[in-house]
Amino acid sequence: MIGLISGTSVDGIDAALVELSGSTLDLQVKLLAGATYPYPAALREQILAVCGGAALSMAELATLDDAIALQFAQAALQIQTGQPSAHLIGSHGQTVFHRPPPTADAAGSPGQCPLGYSLQLGRGSVIAAQTGIPTISNFRAADLAAGGQGAPLVPPVDACLLTHPTYSRCIQNIGGIGNVTYLPARGEAEKAGRPISDLWAEGAILGWDTGPGNLLLDTAVHHLSQGKLTYDQDGAWAATGTPCLELVSRWLEQDFFQQSPPKSTGRELFGLAYFQQCQADAAPYGLSDADLLATLTELTAASIAYSYRTFLPQLPEQVLLCGGGSRNGYLRRRIQHHLPAIEVLTTDEAGLSADFKEAIAFAVLAYWCQRGIPGNLPAVTGAKAAVLLGEIHQTI
């Protein structure tokens, strides 16, 4: 099985080759190979432009869709080098637009569609044809059609692989956007004489997008370095600055952070325009570039902790970080600062790759789709029901 995804940061295509067995609560995953394949520079710039609102003709959109699909297919072929051949691919594709369903206040507005919409480029049919491997893609569509957010989709996979017998956990992904899965301890159900699957049905497993992750930081680094840098390695630049806590408190009052789950977000909210507004907000404070970057890093850390304290039934006993942001040492220290009584680790320390967990998750979602197992959690996405996720594309 191969899982493929390129996240909101558009860093490249994460590919994971895995062996899977079991079904849900007995699911077993072995990572055989994981790698990230960067986009060609020109293609990455075009993707970023489209994500930023650049207009495309239908012909240009089709060309971009195919170009991304070909890169995904190439990644799937390369990850198998020297490894067993895969028999199925699960491809998330590249998100270029995400519009969550309207909030309850806006749902009745004239002309307001009650459903959300999300567009991932990189056609599964092309990947299947290029690789000769059946491919499942377009995972968000069924959840959106059922009234859900279409995201986050990883929490049920987290529940199968990372639920602990005695500790409650938050699995905090820090990609371009941050998202969390809250997992009660497995023992909570066992003590009550109930199967762990009850926690799924009762909505005890929670999840939502917490706000900006690497996206806002990478945008800041790119602009503050005048294009010389694409990210702040280990948070070293931000660590030389002093965060403006007054600004962070002010930003946390914004609507998204106050909105109750289910909720999801993307580059449409926390992209370039948001960074430019942050710059304008910071101007009266006379912050240095390092101070501004430290303040934006603080926003990511503080928004995670604020989200937990505001929307969880109780704080977890462990936080497991994954995604690129888990490698940002300064960001990790700031998260620990905001959650001083909680053990902050990475999913590596729980036996699941922090770098490739999201790609692994889409291999699992494809595996479930093939077996007729619903892949969403309605308590997480807000969908009306659990539904099969993904569209199957057979080979020629």
Summary of the structure (lengths in Angstrom):
residues: 396
radius of gyration: 20.2
end to end distance: 18.8
largest distance: 61.0
contacts: 1414
relative contact order: 0.17
helix: 43%
strand: 19%
